[in-house]
Amino acid sequence: MKHRFVDALMAYVRAALQESGEAADYSRMAVRIVDARNLLFCSAGACTTDETEDVFALRDLCCIDEDTLEFVPDRGRMESVARNYF
């Protein structure tokens, strides 16, 4: 289940970044985890990470790709988030 959650969150973050049209390191958008077990996420608008509210800034879920030097979704950070739910 944890693996499916991480895959779904990765896909959501990628899509949200692509939809925003701005680089991840400049993004102010965040994702809210509505229901981790059912893989439900929604936009939390422009805000910072607040783990008590299950809100994570998109840029906080990214890291720098060593090849392209761009911010990209970071599987390790999302696995860390998944530990809060599974």
Phi, psi and omega per residue, in radians:
M1 nan -0.722 -3.141
K2 -1.039 -0.720 -3.133
H3 -1.098 -0.734 3.110
R4 -1.123 -0.691 3.108
F5 -1.061 -0.832 -3.127
V6 -1.087 -0.774 3.115
D7 -1.055 -0.759 -3.125
A8 -1.180 -0.717 3.117
L9 -1.156 -0.695 3.080
M10 -1.023 -0.813 -3.132
A11 -1.111 -0.722 3.139
Y12 -1.107 -0.813 -3.112
V13 -1.110 -0.772 3.099
R14 -1.005 -0.830 -3.118
A15 -1.132 -0.727 -3.133
A16 -1.135 -0.708 3.105
L17 -1.159 -0.736 3.138
Q18 -1.127 -0.727 -3.123
E19 -1.161 -0.619 -3.110
S20 -1.213 -0.507 3.111
G21 1.333 0.084 3.107
E22 -2.032 2.786 3.141
A23 -1.120 2.526 -3.081
A24 -1.025 -0.627 -3.107
D25 -1.236 -0.248 3.076
Y26 -1.821 -0.104 -3.089
S27 -1.205 2.402 3.042
R28 -1.890 0.029 -3.090
M29 -1.340 2.731 -3.124
A30 -2.392 2.827 3.097
V31 -2.021 2.467 3.047
R32 -1.890 2.282 3.070
I33 -1.544 1.870 -3.070
V34 -1.406 -0.813 -3.118
D35 -2.629 1.769 -3.062
A36 -1.119 -0.696 -3.085
R37 -1.179 -0.538 3.120
N38 -1.773 0.174 3.057
L39 1.007 0.800 -3.138
L40 -1.854 2.138 3.137
F41 -2.249 2.728 3.027
C42 -2.596 2.871 3.115
S43 -1.252 2.400 3.075
A44 -1.816 0.127 -3.134
G45 1.332 -2.768 -3.121
A46 -1.546 1.821 3.102
C47 -2.805 3.052 -3.134
T48 -1.693 2.994 3.126
T49 -1.135 2.321 3.056
D50 -2.485 1.585 -3.048
E51 -1.070 -0.505 3.132
T52 -1.170 -0.426 3.114
E53 -1.793 0.124 -3.120
D54 1.056 0.642 3.134
V55 -2.002 2.302 -3.120
F56 -2.320 2.153 3.076
A57 -1.096 2.405 -3.116
L58 -0.999 -0.732 -3.103
R59 -1.146 -0.449 3.096
D60 -1.303 -0.250 3.116
L61 -1.742 0.246 -3.101
C62 -2.136 2.884 3.037
C63 -2.507 2.983 -3.134
I64 -1.467 2.208 3.053
D65 -1.326 2.166 -3.082
E66 -1.138 -0.466 -3.125
D67 -1.410 -0.749 -3.057
T68 -1.780 -0.241 -3.074
L69 1.033 0.520 3.071
E70 -1.948 2.690 3.042
F71 -1.297 2.297 3.120
V72 -2.371 2.721 3.087
P73 -0.948 2.382 -3.070
D74 -1.905 1.937 -3.113
R75 -1.029 -0.690 -3.131
G76 -1.069 -0.727 3.120
R77 -1.184 -0.626 3.136
M78 -1.268 -0.570 3.044
E79 -1.149 -0.613 3.069
S80 -1.112 -0.736 3.078
V81 -1.099 -0.711 -3.110
A82 -1.059 -0.545 3.129
R83 -1.072 -0.408 3.106
N84 -1.234 -0.359 -3.031
Y85 -1.971 -0.390 -3.062
F86 -2.224 nan nan
